[in-house]
Amino acid sequence: MRTLCSSTLIGEALLIMFAGLVAMKLTDVGTGTIWAVSGVAILLCVLLCGAITRPGAVWVGWALQLGVLASGLVLPTMYAFGVVFGALWWCSVHYGRKIDEFKAQRAAAEQAAPAAA
């Protein structure tokens, strides 16, 4: 799960950075405000990559997805990107957990095999 979620979060950090650049030119929101909000979101994405296996980190990721979706209030294109990254986040969490379960089952089977022989 860590690899899939981290990949999604890094992609999202890049999206937020580029969206901040676009928002500076296309909106009346102040540059300082845009970079304060974008900077916190980017930092959260990067920090969450390292903490994704800790309890509650997935829920923080969901909150981040809602924040990206809500940024559509400032830059309407972000509604579409929020939906796309929300779907990517769901896939990363869902399939990442399945992969982790499969790896755990395989490791248990490999440990049991030498003991049986």
C-alpha distance (Angstrom), angle and dihedral (degrees) to the residues before:
residue distance angle dihedral
M1 . . .
R2 3.77 . .
T3 3.81 94.7 .
L4 3.80 96.0 47.5
C5 3.79 95.0 44.7
S6 3.80 93.0 44.7
S7 3.79 91.3 51.2
T8 3.79 90.6 51.5
L9 3.80 91.8 48.0
I10 3.81 94.1 50.1
G11 3.81 90.1 49.8
E12 3.78 88.7 49.1
A13 3.82 92.1 50.0
L14 3.80 89.1 55.0
L15 3.79 90.8 47.6
I16 3.81 91.2 51.7
M17 3.80 91.2 49.2
F18 3.82 93.1 51.7
A19 3.80 91.6 42.6
G20 3.80 88.4 54.7
L21 3.79 90.1 54.8
V22 3.80 91.2 49.9
A23 3.80 92.9 45.2
M24 3.81 90.4 54.6
K25 3.80 90.3 61.0
L26 3.81 101.5 35.4
T27 3.80 104.4 40.2
D28 3.77 138.5 56.7
V29 3.81 92.4 -128.9
G30 3.81 112.8 118.8
T31 3.77 119.7 -99.8
G32 3.80 92.3 -124.1
T33 3.79 91.9 53.2
I34 3.79 93.1 48.1
W35 3.80 93.0 50.5
A36 3.80 94.0 42.7
V37 3.80 91.6 54.9
S38 3.81 94.4 38.0
G39 3.80 92.2 45.7
V40 3.80 92.7 52.9
A41 3.81 90.9 47.8
I42 3.81 92.5 48.0
L43 3.80 91.4 47.9
L44 3.80 90.1 48.6
C45 3.82 90.4 52.2
V46 3.80 92.4 51.5
L47 3.81 95.1 44.1
L48 3.79 91.3 46.5
C49 3.83 89.6 57.3
G50 3.79 89.1 67.1
A51 3.78 95.9 40.7
I52 3.80 100.4 43.2
T53 3.80 94.3 112.1
R54 3.82 93.2 53.8
P55 3.80 120.8 98.0
G56 3.78 112.9 -86.6
A57 3.80 95.7 14.9
V58 3.79 93.3 110.9
W59 3.82 89.1 54.7
V60 3.80 90.3 51.1
G61 3.80 86.3 52.4
W62 3.80 89.8 53.4
A63 3.81 89.7 50.8
L64 3.79 88.4 51.7
Q65 3.81 89.7 52.2
L66 3.81 89.7 53.1
G67 3.80 89.2 49.7
V68 3.80 91.4 53.4
L69 3.79 89.6 48.6
A70 3.82 90.7 48.7
S71 3.80 90.5 51.9
G72 3.79 84.7 74.4
L73 3.80 85.5 83.3
V74 3.80 87.7 71.6
L75 3.80 99.9 30.4
P76 3.84 111.8 22.3
T77 3.81 93.3 -156.2
M78 3.79 87.7 68.2
Y79 3.81 90.0 71.6
A80 3.80 88.7 69.2
F81 3.79 93.1 42.7
G82 3.80 89.9 47.2
V83 3.81 90.5 55.8
V84 3.81 91.9 46.1
F85 3.80 94.4 49.0
G86 3.80 91.4 42.3
A87 3.80 88.4 56.6
L88 3.81 90.8 45.7
W89 3.80 89.9 50.2
W90 3.79 91.5 50.9
C91 3.82 90.9 49.3
S92 3.80 91.8 47.0
V93 3.79 92.9 51.6
H94 3.81 96.5 39.9
Y95 3.78 99.2 44.8
G96 3.80 92.9 34.0
R97 3.81 89.9 59.9
K98 3.81 90.6 48.1
I99 3.80 90.5 51.5
D100 3.82 90.7 48.6
E101 3.82 90.6 51.2
F102 3.79 91.0 49.0
K103 3.81 91.6 49.9
A104 3.80 91.1 49.7
Q105 3.81 91.9 50.2
R106 3.78 91.3 48.1
A107 3.82 92.6 48.6
A108 3.82 90.0 49.9
A109 3.81 90.8 49.9
E110 3.81 91.7 49.0
Q111 3.80 91.2 51.0
A112 3.78 91.7 48.2
A113 3.81 94.0 48.8
P114 3.87 97.4 66.4
A115 3.79 90.3 45.0
A116 3.80 91.0 55.0
A117 3.81 92.4 49.8
